[in-house]
Amino acid sequence: MSAEAFDFLPLLPKDLPPPAIKWRGSPKYNFTGGNNDAEQIPLDGLVVAADAVLRREGRSLATYGLTSGPQGYRPLREFLAAKLKRDAGIACSYDDILLVSGSLQALDLVNGALLARGDTVIIEQESYQGALTRLARLGVNAVGIPLDADGMRMDALAAALEDLKRRRIRPKYVYVIPTVQNPTGTIMSEERRLTLLKLSEGYGVPIFEDDCYADLTWDGRRPPAIHAMSKSGGVIHIGSFSKSVAPALRVGFILAGWEMLSRMLALKIDAGSGGLEQMVLAEYCAKHFVEHVPKLARGLRAKLDALMDALNEHFGTAAEFEDPKGGIFLWVKLPDGVDTLKLYQSALAAGVAINPGPEWSTDPTHSRSRMRLCFASPSREQIRAGIAALAEVCHKEFGVPERIANVGRRARGP
Ligand SMILES: Cc1ncc(COP(=O)(O)O)c(C=O)c1O
């Protein structure tokens, strides 16, 4: 038997996830994923930082964990502790922070420490696909709570907690993305954060706060983190440099008390996350983070404006959306007849990639005609051309938008 013909199939465990689909390059117009703006990667600053830190401390790469121990490069944890205090109101020490390989690893570690098959968690009805698929894979029941313009609805959360209590179910956590929610772009008000904390403490259910977009608000302001407002210590807070600097660096963090951090550290069996990335980030961020982020946010806002203009031009009233308060996504409602899972297929064939709503929700019926568009990575020209192409496909498949190349657009031209 040749090596190519070897059959691994009978050897695979039964509960293995389905195989990955082979990557065949990016579509021409890519509105998917959480990618950032290539033009805004602070290359010069990163090059200088890499040069300086490697010359000064490069020999520490000889040691797993550098010379900072298993929680990650200490200067980056010190930067984070100071930043969390300044921006999110969190009083913590570098010692309360564990650096991980992107906040996806943070999700895995928090889940690994808290969840078992058959458990229940509470989550925003529209939420991060990476969180939803993990819960499904773990066999965990995710109870979705609807959102409005102020984030997760507290009346619905209170009702869900009461209902679960009646059924003797204690959820393992309430997962929220309170500051620039993915995919809806909302920011949970301070008042709601207080109510959430009260409910969490009243029902003995911890809060899992995912704050990875919190740096990217248009006006640079944000409410205090839920972690900062908690007096009980029942909040696990995670964040990332993916959205504020670059996702391919794969650097995220977990902030939690030692009781839980020690459990998660015991589950992190990869001998530490990439040390070079942590060193370069620490060197770069100490000097430049505060000026880099507002510049990045201004660029993202300009791209969002280009996207909303393109949708208004090509979809007219057929595309409904709220102006998000920051971030890199627009959550769009199309007319009820549009099935975005189908639209996804035909748009992809035409070179346009979108994220269909049902993949970002615990209620696929509610999100059937919704889609998420990432505006950070396509250029403004790609945004305009890609939305025009999407409108063509949508019109052909579902008859909406009713007029394509509409009068309004022609009337504006010379
Ligand atoms: C809400 C949320 N959490 C976590 C992540 C994971 O990000 P990373 O692993 O790059 O930090 C993402 C990525 O898009 C996200 O949207």
The ligand as a Gaussian input file, in Angstrom:
#p B3LYP/6-31G(d) Opt

LIG

0 1
 C      -16.300000      38.576000      20.300000
 C      -15.032000      37.931000      19.866000
 N      -14.314000      37.249000      20.780000
 C      -13.162000      36.650000      20.454000
 C      -12.672000      36.721000      19.158000
 C      -11.385000      36.000000      18.850000
 O      -10.408000      36.887000      18.504000
 P       -8.843000      36.592000      18.665000
 O       -8.657000      35.147000      18.959000
 O       -8.244000      36.994000      17.367000
 O       -8.406000      37.452000      19.802000
 C      -13.369000      37.418000      18.178000
 C      -12.867000      37.494000      16.794000
 O      -13.454000      38.008000      15.883000
 C      -14.581000      38.036000      18.541000
 O      -15.310000      38.714000      17.667000

